[in-house]
Amino acid sequence: MRKAVLHLIKLSVGPKDVAQLAALQQARLKREPPLRAWTRMGPKRGADVCDGGSIYWVIGGFVRVRQRILGIEDDTEDDGTPCVALVLDPELVPVAARPTKPFQGWRYLKPEDAPPDVAEAGGAAEGLEALPPKLRAALAELCLI
């Protein structure tokens, strides 16, 4: 019997937008592959998370993107404290933005509660390229486009 896929949701600490998260991850990937994100506590349901699950990143108070979780490894922080490394697919998949209140660590996210990918939600509205760049950027930051 196949177990249910399970996702994680986590605050992205530091990056102010998706572009900063992408740049940070690309630099990390070049320095020390594979791409990882660290967390103190590992998910007890790690097998469900690694069976097609993703990590949904909260950036600036909104869930903005997700990445597939490829594996979970035991690791240690620089000071020797045990932690867990989530091995991630480098591809950031935009999702329909959803406001999220701050929380610590990560949380489980059931598939039915996860925001849809932007491509599945209908993608971007047509005619956006006609808007002035500053207006487009402001609307995107507010998750209105």
ROZA-286039 format. One record per residue: residue number from 1; residue in one letter; x, y negated, z of N, C-alpha, C, O, CB in turn. Coordinates in Angstrom, 1 decimal, always signed. Each point is the difference from the previous one (the first is absolute). Glycine has a CB too. Example, Ala and Ser with C-alpha at 12.3 -4.5 7.8 and 13.67 -1.06 7.14 Angstrom:
REC   nr  rest    n_px    n_py    n_pz   ca_px   ca_py   ca_pz    c_px    c_py    c_pz    o_px    o_py    o_pz   cb_px   cb_py   cb_pz
REC    1     a   +13.2    +5.7    +7.8    -0.9    -1.2    +0.0    +0.9    -1.2    +0.0    +1.0    +0.0    +0.7    -2.9    +1.2    +0.5
REC    2     s    +1.5    -2.3    -1.9    +0.9    -1.1    +0.0    -0.8    -1.1    +0.8    +0.5    -1.1    +0.1    +0.7    +1.7    -2.3
This chain:
REC   nr  rest    n_px    n_py    n_pz   ca_px   ca_py   ca_pz    c_px    c_py    c_pz    o_px    o_py    o_pz   cb_px   cb_py   cb_pz
REC    1     m    +0.8    +1.2    +0.0    -0.8    -1.2    +0.0    +0.9    -1.2    +0.0    +0.9    -0.2    +0.8    -2.8    +1.4    +0.4
REC    2     r    +1.6    -2.1    -2.1    +0.8    -1.3    -0.2    -0.4    -1.0    +1.1    -1.2    -0.2    +0.2    +1.4    +0.6    -2.7
REC    3     k    +0.8    -0.9    +3.2    -0.2    -1.1    +1.0    -0.4    -1.3    -0.7    +0.4    -0.2    -1.2    +1.2    +1.4    +2.8
REC    4     a    -2.2    -2.1    -0.9    -0.4    -1.3    -0.5    +1.3    -0.9    -0.1    +0.8    +0.1    +0.9    -3.2    +0.1    +0.0
REC    5     v    +2.5    -0.9    -2.0    +1.1    -1.0    -0.1    -0.3    -1.1    +1.0    -1.1    -0.4    +0.3    +1.4    +0.9    -2.7
REC    6     l    +0.8    -1.1    +3.0    -0.1    -1.0    +1.0    +1.0    -1.1    -0.4    +1.1    +0.3    -0.4    -1.9    +1.4    +2.2
REC    7     h    +0.4    -2.9    -1.6    +0.9    -1.2    -0.3    +0.4    -0.6    +1.3    -0.5    +0.3    +1.1    -0.6    -0.7    -3.3
REC    8     l    +2.1    -0.5    +2.1    +0.4    -0.8    +1.1    -0.1    -1.5    -0.4    +0.0    -0.3    -1.2    +1.6    +2.0    +2.0
REC    9     i    -1.9    -2.5    +0.2    +0.0    -1.5    -0.2    +1.0    -0.6    +1.0    +0.0    +0.4    +1.1    -2.5    -0.4    -1.9
REC   10     k    +3.3    -1.0    +0.3    +1.0    -0.5    +0.8    +0.3    -1.5    -0.4    -0.2    -0.4    -1.2    +1.2    +2.7    +1.5
REC   11     l    -0.7    -3.1    +0.7    +0.3    -1.4    -0.3    +1.4    -0.1    -0.6    +0.9    +0.7    +0.5    -2.3    -1.5    +1.4
REC   12     s    +1.5    +0.0    -2.9    +1.4    -0.2    -0.6    +0.5    -1.2    +0.8    -0.4    -1.2    -0.2    -0.2    +2.1    -2.2
REC   13     v    +1.6    -0.7    +3.2    +0.6    -1.0    +0.8    +1.1    -0.7    -0.7    +1.0    +0.7    -0.4    -1.6    +0.5    +2.5
REC   14     g    +0.5    -2.5    -2.3    +1.1    -0.7    -0.7    -0.5    -0.6    -1.3    -0.2    -1.2    -0.1    +1.9    +2.6    +1.2
REC   15     p    -1.9    -0.6    -2.1    -0.5    -0.5    -1.3    -1.3    -0.8    +0.1    -0.9    +0.5    +0.6    +2.1    +1.4    -1.7
REC   16     k    -1.2    -3.0    +0.4    -1.2    -0.9    +0.0    -0.9    +0.3    -1.1    -1.2    -0.4    +0.0    +2.5    -1.3    +1.1
REC   17     d    -0.8    +2.5    -2.1    -0.9    +0.3    -1.2    +0.5    +1.3    -0.6    +1.1    +0.5    +0.4    -1.6    -2.9    -0.8
REC   18     v    -0.2    +2.9    -0.6    +0.4    +1.3    -0.6    +1.3    -0.1    -0.7    +0.8    +0.9    +0.0    -3.2    -0.4    -0.3
REC   19     a    +2.7    -1.7    -0.3    +1.3    -0.1    -0.7    +1.2    +0.1    +0.9    +1.0    +0.6    -0.3    -2.2    -2.1    -1.3
REC   20     q    +1.0    +1.0    +2.8    +1.1    +0.1    +1.0    +0.2    +1.4    +0.5    +1.1    +0.5    +0.2    -1.5    -2.8    +0.5
REC   21     l    -0.7    +3.0    -0.5    +0.0    +1.4    +0.4    +0.7    +0.8    -1.1    +0.9    +0.9    +0.2    -3.0    -1.1    +1.1
REC   22     a    +1.7    +0.0    -2.6    +0.6    +0.7    -1.1    +1.5    -0.3    -0.1    +0.8    +1.0    -0.2    -2.9    -1.1    -1.0
REC   23     a    +2.6    -1.1    +1.4    +1.4    -0.3    -0.1    +0.8    +0.6    +1.1    +1.1    +0.6    -0.2    -1.7    -2.8    -0.9
REC   24     l    +0.0    +2.2    +2.3    +0.7    +0.6    +1.2    +0.1    +1.5    -0.3    +1.1    +0.6    +0.3    -2.0    -2.3    +1.3
REC   25     q    -0.1    +2.4    -2.0    +0.0    +1.4    -0.3    +1.0    +0.4    -1.1    +0.7    +1.0    +0.1    -3.1    -0.8    +0.7
REC   26     q    +2.4    -1.0    -1.8    +0.9    +0.3    -1.2    +1.5    -0.1    +0.5    +0.8    +0.8    -0.4    -2.6    -1.7    -1.2
REC   27     a    +2.1    -0.1    +2.4    +1.3    -0.2    +0.5    +0.4    +1.2    +0.9    +1.1    +0.5    -0.1    -1.3    -3.0    +0.0
REC   28     r    -0.8    +2.9    +1.0    +0.3    +1.2    +0.8    +0.2    +1.3    -0.8    +0.8    +0.8    +0.4    -2.2    -2.0    +1.4
REC   29     l    +0.6    +1.3    -2.8    +0.0    +1.2    -0.8    +1.4    +0.1    -0.7    +0.6    +1.1    -0.2    -3.1    -1.2    -0.2
REC   30     k    +3.0    -1.0    -0.1    +1.3    +0.0    -0.7    +1.2    +0.3    +1.0    +0.9    +0.7    -0.3    -1.8    -2.4    -1.3
REC   31     r    +0.7    +1.2    +2.9    +1.0    +0.2    +1.0    +0.0    +1.4    +0.5    +1.1    +0.6    +0.2    -1.3    -3.0    +0.4
REC   32     e    -0.9    +2.9    -0.3    -0.1    +1.3    +0.7    -1.3    +0.8    -0.4    -0.9    +0.1    +0.7    +2.2    -1.1    +1.2
REC   33     p    -1.2    +1.6    -3.1    -1.2    +0.8    -0.4    -0.1    +1.3    +0.8    +1.0    +0.4    +0.6    -0.8    -1.3    -2.9
REC   34     p    -1.4    +1.5    +2.4    -1.2    -0.5    -0.5    -0.7    -1.1    +0.8    +0.5    -0.3    +1.1    -0.8    +2.6    -2.0
REC   35     l    -0.7    -2.9    +0.4    -0.7    -1.1    +0.7    -0.7    +0.5    +1.2    -0.7    +1.0    +0.0    +0.4    -2.2    -2.2
REC   36     r    +0.6    +0.5    +3.3    -0.6    +0.4    +1.3    -0.6    -1.2    +0.7    +0.5    -1.1    -0.2    +1.1    +3.1    +0.4
REC   37     a    -2.6    -1.7    +0.7    -0.5    -1.0    +0.9    +0.1    +0.7    +1.4    -0.4    +1.2    +0.1    -1.1    -2.4    -1.8
REC   38     w    +2.0    +0.5    +2.7    +0.1    +0.7    +1.3    -1.1    -0.4    +1.0    -0.5    -1.1    -0.1    +3.0    +1.1    -0.3
REC   39     t    -2.8    +0.9    +1.2    -0.9    -0.2    +1.1    +0.4    +0.8    +1.2    +0.6    +1.1    -0.1    -2.5    -1.5    -1.6
REC   40     r    +1.6    -0.1    +2.9    +0.4    +0.7    +1.2    -0.7    +1.3    +0.2    +0.7    +1.0    +0.3    -0.3    -3.2    +0.7
REC   41     m    -1.7    +2.2    -1.2    -0.8    +1.3    +0.2    -0.4    +0.5    -1.3    -0.5    -0.7    -0.9    -0.3    -0.1    +3.1
REC   42     g    +1.0    +2.1    -2.4    -0.4    +0.7    -1.2    -1.5    +0.5    +0.1    -0.5    +0.3    +1.1    +2.9    +0.4    -1.5
REC   43     p    -3.0    -0.6    -0.8    -1.4    +0.5    +0.1    +0.0    +1.5    +0.3    +0.7    +0.8    -0.6    -1.4    -2.5    -1.1
REC   44     k    -0.2    +2.1    +2.6    -0.2    +1.4    +0.4    -0.6    +0.8    -1.2    +0.2    +1.2    -0.1    -0.5    -1.9    +2.5
REC   45     r    -0.4    +0.0    -3.2    -0.6    +0.6    -1.2    +0.8    -0.3    -1.2    -0.5    -0.3    -1.1    -1.8    +0.1    +2.1
REC   46     g    +3.6    +0.4    -0.9    +0.9    -0.3    -1.1    -0.2    +0.8    -1.2    +0.2    -0.5    -1.1    +1.4    -0.1    +2.8
REC   47     a    -2.0    +1.8    -1.6    -0.3    +0.9    -1.2    -1.1    -0.6    -0.8    +0.0    +0.0    -1.2    +0.8    +2.0    +2.5
REC   48     d    -1.8    -2.5    -0.6    -1.2    -0.6    -0.7    +0.5    -1.3    -0.7    -0.5    -0.3    -1.1    -1.1    +1.3    +2.7
REC   49     v    +2.4    -1.8    -1.0    +0.5    -1.2    -0.5    +0.9    +0.2    -1.2    -0.1    -0.7    -1.0    +0.0    -0.4    +3.2
REC   50     c    +0.9    +2.2    -2.2    +0.9    +0.3    -1.1    -0.6    +0.7    -1.1    +0.6    +0.2    -1.1    +1.2    -0.1    +2.7
REC   51     d    -3.1    +0.3    -1.5    -0.7    +0.7    -1.0    -0.9    -0.9    -0.8    -1.2    +0.2    -0.2    +1.2    +1.8    +1.7
REC   52     g    +0.7    -3.1    -2.1    -0.7    -0.9    -0.8    -0.3    -1.3    +0.6    -0.7    -0.9    -0.6    -0.2    +2.8    -0.6
REC   53     g    +1.3    -2.1    +2.5    -0.3    -1.2    +0.7    +0.8    -1.2    -0.4    +1.1    +0.2    -0.6    -1.8    +1.2    +2.5
REC   54     s    +0.3    -2.6    -1.5    +0.7    -1.2    -0.3    +0.1    -0.9    +1.3    -0.7    +0.3    +0.9    +0.0    -0.3    -3.3
REC   55     i    +1.7    -0.9    +2.4    +0.0    -1.0    +1.0    -0.5    -1.3    -0.6    +0.4    -0.4    -1.1    +1.6    +1.5    +2.3
REC   56     y    -3.0    -1.7    -0.5    -0.6    -1.2    -0.5    +0.6    -1.1    +0.8    -0.1    +0.0    +1.3    -2.1    +1.1    -1.9
REC   57     w    +2.8    -2.1    -0.1    +0.7    -1.1    +0.7    -0.9    -1.2    +0.2    -0.7    -0.5    -0.9    +2.8    +1.3    -0.2
REC   58     v    -2.1    -1.3    +2.3    -0.7    -1.2    +0.4    +1.1    -1.1    -0.1    +1.0    +0.0    +0.7    -2.7    +1.1    +0.8
REC   59     i    +1.4    -2.1    -2.4    +0.9    -1.1    -0.2    -0.8    -1.3    +0.1    -1.0    -0.2    -0.7    +2.6    +1.6    -0.8
REC   60     g    -1.2    -2.3    +2.5    -0.7    -1.3    +0.1    -1.4    +0.2    +0.4    -0.9    -0.8    -0.4    +2.4    -0.1    -1.2
REC   61     g    -1.8    +1.9    +2.4    -1.4    +0.2    +0.5    -0.9    +0.8    -0.9    -1.2    +0.2    +0.3    +1.5    -2.2    +0.9
REC   62     f    +0.2    +2.5    -2.4    -0.8    +0.7    -0.9    +0.7    +1.3    -0.5    +1.2    +0.0    -0.2    -2.2    -2.2    -0.6
REC   63     v    +0.2    +3.3    +0.7    +0.6    +1.1    -0.7    +0.1    -0.3    -1.4    -0.9    -0.5    -0.7    -0.2    +2.1    +2.3
REC   64     r    +2.4    -1.5    -2.2    +0.2    -0.5    -1.3    +0.5    +1.1    -1.0    -0.4    +0.0    -1.1    +1.0    -2.1    +2.2
REC   65     v    +0.2    +3.1    -0.6    +0.6    +1.0    -0.9    +0.1    +1.3    +0.8    -0.1    +0.0    +1.3    +1.4    -1.8    -2.6
REC   66     r    -1.0    +2.9    +0.6    +0.2    +1.3    +0.6    +1.2    +0.6    -0.7    +0.3    -0.3    -1.1    -2.8    +0.6    +1.7
REC   67     q    +3.1    +0.7    +0.1    +1.0    +0.8    -0.6    -0.2    +1.5    +0.4    -0.4    +0.2    +1.2    +2.0    -2.2    -1.1
REC   68     r    -1.4    +2.9    -1.0    -0.1    +1.4    +0.4    +1.1    +0.4    +1.0    +1.1    -0.5    -0.1    -2.2    +1.0    -2.2
REC   69     i    +0.7    +0.3    +3.2    +0.9    +0.5    +1.0    +0.5    +1.4    -0.5    -0.8    +0.9    -0.1    -0.3    -2.2    +2.1
REC   70     l    +2.4    +1.4    -2.3    +0.5    +1.2    -0.5    +0.5    +1.0    +1.0    +0.1    +1.2    -0.2    +0.6    -2.5    -1.8
REC   71     g    -0.3    +0.8    +3.2    +0.5    +0.9    +1.0    +0.1    -0.8    +1.3    -0.1    -1.2    +0.1    +1.3    +2.6    -1.8
REC   72     i    -0.9    -0.6    +2.8    +0.2    -0.6    +1.3    +1.2    +0.7    +0.6    +0.1    +1.2    +0.1    -2.6    -1.8    +0.3
REC   73     e    +3.5    -0.2    +0.0    +1.3    +0.5    +0.6    +0.2    -0.5    +1.4    -0.2    -1.2    +0.2    +1.1    +1.4    -2.6
REC   74     d    -0.3    +0.6    +3.2    +0.5    -0.5    +1.3    +1.2    -0.8    -0.3    +0.8    +0.3    -0.8    -1.7    +1.7    +2.1
REC   75     d    +1.1    -3.1    -0.5    +1.1    -0.9    -0.2    +0.4    -0.6    +1.3    -0.7    +0.2    +1.0    +0.0    -0.7    -3.4
REC   76     t    +1.7    -0.4    +2.4    +0.3    -0.7    +1.2    +0.3    -1.5    -0.3    +0.5    -0.3    -1.1    +0.5    +2.4    +2.2
REC   77     e    -1.3    -3.0    -0.2    +0.3    -1.4    -0.2    +1.5    -0.2    +0.2    +0.6    +0.9    +0.5    -3.0    -1.6    +0.2
REC   78     d    +2.9    -0.5    -1.0    +1.4    -0.3    +0.2    +0.4    +0.2    +1.4    +1.2    +0.4    +0.3    -1.3    -2.0    -2.1
REC   79     d    -0.7    +1.4    +2.8    +0.4    +0.2    +1.4    -0.2    +1.4    +0.5    +0.2    +0.3    +1.2    -0.9    -2.7    -0.8
REC   80     g    +0.3    +3.3    -1.3    -0.1    +1.4    +0.4    -1.4    +0.4    +0.4    -0.3    +1.2    +0.2    +2.6    -1.3    +0.5
REC   81     t    -3.3    -0.8    -0.7    -1.4    +0.3    +0.3    -0.6    +0.8    -1.1    +0.1    -0.4    -1.1    -0.3    -1.7    +2.5
REC   82     p    -0.5    +3.2    -1.0    -0.6    +0.8    -1.0    -1.1    -0.8    -0.7    -0.7    -0.8    +0.6    +1.2    +2.9    +0.7
REC   83     c    -0.7    -1.9    -2.6    -1.1    -0.6    -0.8    -0.3    +1.0    -1.1    +0.5    +1.1    -0.1    +0.2    -3.5    +0.7
REC   84     v    -1.6    +2.0    -1.5    -0.5    +0.8    -1.1    +0.2    -0.9    -1.3    -0.4    -1.2    +0.0    -1.2    +2.6    +1.5
REC   85     a    +2.1    -0.8    -2.5    +0.1    -0.7    -1.3    -1.1    +0.6    -0.9    -0.1    +1.2    -0.3    +2.6    -1.6    +0.6
REC   86     l    -3.4    -0.5    -0.8    -0.9    +0.3    -1.1    +0.6    -0.2    -1.3    +0.5    -1.1    -0.3    -2.5    +0.4    +1.7
REC   87     v    +2.2    +1.8    -2.2    +0.6    -0.1    -1.3    -1.1    -0.4    -1.0    -1.1    +0.7    -0.1    +2.8    +1.1    +0.7
REC   88     l    -1.5    -2.9    -1.3    -1.0    -0.6    -0.8    +0.3    +0.0    -1.5    +1.2    -0.1    -0.4    -1.7    -1.3    +2.3
REC   89     d    -0.5    +1.5    -2.7    +0.1    -0.2    -1.4    +0.2    -1.5    -0.2    -0.7    -0.8    +0.6    -0.9    +2.8    -1.2
REC   90     p    +2.6    -2.4    -0.2    +0.3    -1.4    -0.2    -1.1    -0.8    -0.6    +0.0    -1.3    +0.1    +2.4    +2.0    -0.3
REC   91     e    -3.4    -0.1    -0.5    -1.0    -0.7    -0.7    -1.0    -0.6    +1.0    -0.6    +0.7    +0.8    +0.9    +0.8    -2.8
REC   92     l    -0.5    -2.9    +2.0    -1.0    -0.7    +0.8    -1.2    -0.1    -0.9    +0.0    -0.5    -1.1    +1.7    -0.8    +2.4
REC   93     v    -2.8    +1.9    -0.8    -1.3    +0.0    -0.7    -0.9    -1.0    +0.6    -0.4    +0.1    +1.1    +0.7    +2.4    -1.7
REC   94     p    -0.7    -3.6    -0.2    -0.9    -1.0    +0.6    -1.4    +0.6    +0.3    -0.5    +0.8    -0.8    +1.7    -2.6    -0.5
REC   95     v    -1.7    +1.4    +2.4    -1.3    +0.4    +0.4    -0.9    -1.2    +0.2    +0.5    -1.1    +0.1    +0.4    +3.2    +1.0
REC   96     a    -2.3    -1.8    -1.1    -0.9    -1.1    +0.2    +0.3    -0.6    +1.4    -0.1    +0.7    +1.0    -1.7    +0.4    -2.5
REC   97     a    +2.1    -2.4    +1.6    +0.4    -0.6    +1.3    -1.1    +0.1    +1.0    -1.2    -0.3    -0.3    +2.8    -1.2    -1.0
REC   98     r    -1.2    +1.8    +2.5    -1.0    +0.1    +1.1    +0.7    -0.7    +1.2    +1.1    +0.4    +0.4    -2.2    +1.7    -1.3
REC   99     p    +0.3    -3.0    +1.6    +0.6    -0.6    +1.2    +0.1    +1.1    +1.1    -0.8    +0.8    +0.2    -0.1    -3.0    -0.8
REC  100     t    +2.0    +2.1    +1.4    +0.3    +0.9    +1.1    +0.6    -0.7    +1.1    +0.9    -0.8    -0.1    -0.6    +2.7    -1.5
REC  101     k    -0.9    -1.6    +2.8    +0.5    -0.6    +1.2    +1.4    +0.6    +0.4    +0.2    +1.2    -0.3    -2.6    -1.7    +1.1
REC  102     p    +3.2    -0.3    -0.1    +1.3    +0.6    +0.4    -0.1    +1.2    +0.9    -0.9    +0.1    +0.8    +1.9    -2.4    -1.1
REC  103     f    +0.0    +3.2    +0.2    +0.1    +1.1    +0.9    +1.4    +0.4    +0.1    +0.8    -0.4    -0.9    -3.1    +1.2    +0.3
REC  104     q    +2.7    +0.0    +1.5    +1.4    +0.5    +0.1    +0.1    +1.4    -0.5    -0.9    +0.8    +0.0    +1.2    -2.2    +2.0
REC  105     g    +0.9    +1.7    -2.6    +0.3    +1.3    -0.5    -0.8    +0.3    -1.3    -0.1    -0.9    -0.8    +0.5    +1.7    +3.1
REC  106     w    -0.9    +0.4    -2.4    -0.8    +0.4    -1.2    -1.3    +0.6    +0.5    -0.1    +0.4    +1.2    +2.2    -0.1    -2.6
REC  107     r    -3.0    -0.1    +0.5    -1.3    +0.7    +0.3    -0.3    +0.9    -1.1    +0.5    -0.2    -1.1    -1.3    -1.8    +2.4
REC  108     y    +0.1    +3.1    -1.0    -0.5    +0.8    -1.0    -1.1    -0.7    -0.8    -0.7    -0.9    +0.6    +1.2    +3.0    +0.8
REC  109     l    -0.7    -1.8    -2.7    -1.0    -0.6    -0.8    -0.6    +1.1    -0.9    +0.7    +0.6    -0.8    +0.5    -2.9    +0.8
REC  110     k    -2.5    +2.6    +0.2    -0.6    +1.0    -0.7    -0.2    -0.5    -1.5    -0.2    -1.2    -0.2    -1.0    +2.0    +2.3
REC  111     p    +1.2    +0.1    -3.0    -0.1    -0.4    -1.4    -1.3    -0.8    -0.3    +0.1    -0.9    -0.8    +1.2    +3.0    +0.2
REC  112     e    -2.4    -1.7    +1.2    -1.2    -0.8    -0.2    +0.0    -1.4    +0.6    -0.8    -0.8    -0.4    -0.4    +3.0    +0.4
REC  113     d    +2.2    -2.5    +0.9    +0.1    -1.3    +0.5    +1.1    -0.9    -0.6    +0.1    -1.1    +0.2    -0.9    +2.1    +1.9
REC  114     a    +1.5    -0.3    -3.0    +1.1    -0.7    -0.7    -0.5    -0.9    -1.1    -0.9    +0.4    -0.7    +2.5    +1.5    +1.2
REC  115     p    -1.0    -3.1    -0.7    -0.4    -0.9    -1.1    +0.4    +0.7    -1.3    +1.0    +0.6    -0.1    -0.8    -2.7    +1.5
REC  116     p    -1.1    +1.9    -2.5    +0.4    +0.6    -1.3    +1.1    -0.7    -0.6    +0.3    -1.2    +0.2    -2.6    +1.8    -0.5
REC  117     d    +3.0    +0.1    -0.6    +1.1    -0.6    -0.8    -0.7    -1.1    -0.9    -1.2    +0.1    -0.4    +2.6    +2.1    +0.4
REC  118     v    -0.6    -3.2    -0.3    -0.6    -1.1    -0.8    -0.4    +0.5    -1.4    -1.1    -0.4    -0.5    +2.6    -1.2    +1.7
REC  119     a    -0.8    +2.5    -1.8    -0.4    +0.6    -1.3    -1.4    +0.7    +0.1    -0.8    -0.1    -0.9    +3.3    +0.4    +0.3
REC  120     e    -2.7    +0.4    +1.8    -1.3    +0.7    +0.2    -1.1    -1.0    +0.3    -1.2    +0.3    -0.3    +2.4    +1.7    +1.1
REC  121     a    -0.8    -3.2    -0.2    -1.0    -1.0    +0.4    -0.4    -0.9    -1.2    -0.8    -0.9    +0.2    +1.7    +1.0    +2.2
REC  122     g    -0.4    +0.2    -3.5    -0.4    -0.8    -1.2    +1.1    -1.0    -0.5    -0.1    -0.6    -1.0    -2.2    +0.8    +1.8
REC  123     g    +3.5    -0.2    +0.0    +1.1    -0.8    -0.5    -0.3    -1.5    +0.2    -1.0    -0.4    +0.6    +1.6    +2.2    -2.2
REC  124     a    +0.2    -2.6    +1.0    -0.1    -1.5    +0.1    -1.1    -0.5    -1.0    -0.3    +0.6    -1.0    +2.7    -0.8    +1.6
REC  125     a    -3.0    -0.9    -0.2    -1.0    -0.6    -0.8    +0.6    -0.6    -1.3    +1.2    -0.3    +0.1    -2.6    -0.2    +2.0
REC  126     e    +0.7    +0.5    -3.1    +0.5    -0.6    -1.3    +0.0    -1.5    +0.1    -0.8    -0.6    +0.7    +0.0    +2.6    -2.0
REC  127     g    +1.8    -2.6    +0.6    +0.1    -1.5    -0.1    +0.8    -0.6    +1.1    +0.2    -1.2    +0.0    -2.4    +1.3    -1.1
REC  128     l    +2.8    +0.7    +1.9    +0.8    -0.6    +1.1    +1.2    -0.7    -0.5    +0.5    -0.9    +0.6    -1.3    +2.7    +0.9
REC  129     e    +1.4    -1.4    -2.6    +1.2    -0.6    -0.6    -0.3    -1.5    -0.4    +0.9    -0.7    -0.1    -0.2    +3.0    -0.7
REC  130     a    -2.0    -2.6    +0.7    -0.3    -1.4    -0.4    +0.0    -1.0    +1.2    +0.1    -1.2    -0.1    -1.5    +2.1    -1.7
REC  131     l    +1.4    -0.3    +3.0    +0.1    -0.8    +1.2    +1.4    -0.6    +0.2    +1.0    +0.6    -0.4    -2.8    +0.8    +1.5
REC  132     p    +1.9    -2.6    -0.5    +1.4    -0.5    +0.3    +0.7    +0.9    +0.9    -0.6    +0.6    +0.9    -0.3    -2.9    -1.2
REC  133     p    +2.2    +2.5    +0.1    +0.8    +0.9    +0.8    -0.2    -0.2    +1.6    -0.1    +1.0    +0.7    +1.7    -0.9    -2.6
REC  134     k    -1.6    -1.3    +2.3    -0.1    -0.2    +1.5    -1.3    +0.4    +0.5    -0.1    +0.6    +1.1    +1.6    -2.5    -1.3
REC  135     l    -2.6    +1.7    -0.6    -1.3    +0.5    +0.4    -0.1    +1.5    +0.1    -0.5    +0.6    +0.9    -0.5    -2.7    -1.9
REC  136     r    +1.6    +2.7    -0.1    +0.0    +1.5    +0.0    +0.8    +0.6    +1.2    -0.5    +0.9    +0.6    +0.4    -1.0    -3.1
REC  137     a    +1.2    -0.6    +2.8    +0.8    +0.5    +1.2    -0.8    -0.2    +1.3    +0.0    +0.9    +0.8    +2.1    -1.4    -2.1
REC  138     a    -2.8    -0.6    +1.4    -0.8    -0.2    +1.2    -1.1    +1.0    +0.1    -0.3    +0.5    +1.1    +0.9    -3.0    -1.1
REC  139     l    -1.3    +2.7    -1.1    -1.1    +1.0    +0.1    +0.5    +1.4    +0.2    -0.6    +0.8    +0.8    -0.6    -2.2    -2.4
REC  140     a    +2.4    +1.8    +1.1    +0.5    +1.3    +0.3    +0.4    +0.1    +1.4    -0.2    +1.1    +0.6    +1.1    -1.0    -2.9
REC  141     e    -0.3    -1.1    +2.9    +0.4    +0.0    +1.4    -1.2    +0.2    +0.9    +0.1    +0.6    +1.1    +1.9    -2.0    -1.6
REC  142     l    -3.2    +0.9    +0.1    -1.2    +0.1    +0.8    -0.7    +1.3    -0.3    -1.1    +0.3    +0.5    +0.9    -2.8    -0.5
REC  143     c    +0.8    +3.3    -0.9    -0.6    +1.3    -0.4    -1.3    -0.2    -0.7    -0.9    +0.8    +0.1    +2.0    +0.3    +1.8
REC  144     l    -1.3    -2.2    -2.6    -1.2    -0.2    -0.8    +0.1    +0.4    -1.4    -1.0    +0.2    -0.7    +0.6    -2.1    +2.1
REC  145     i    +1.7    +2.1    -1.9    +0.2    +0.6    -1.3    +1.1    +1.1    +0.1    +0.3    +0.6    -1.0    -1.0    -2.8    -0.2
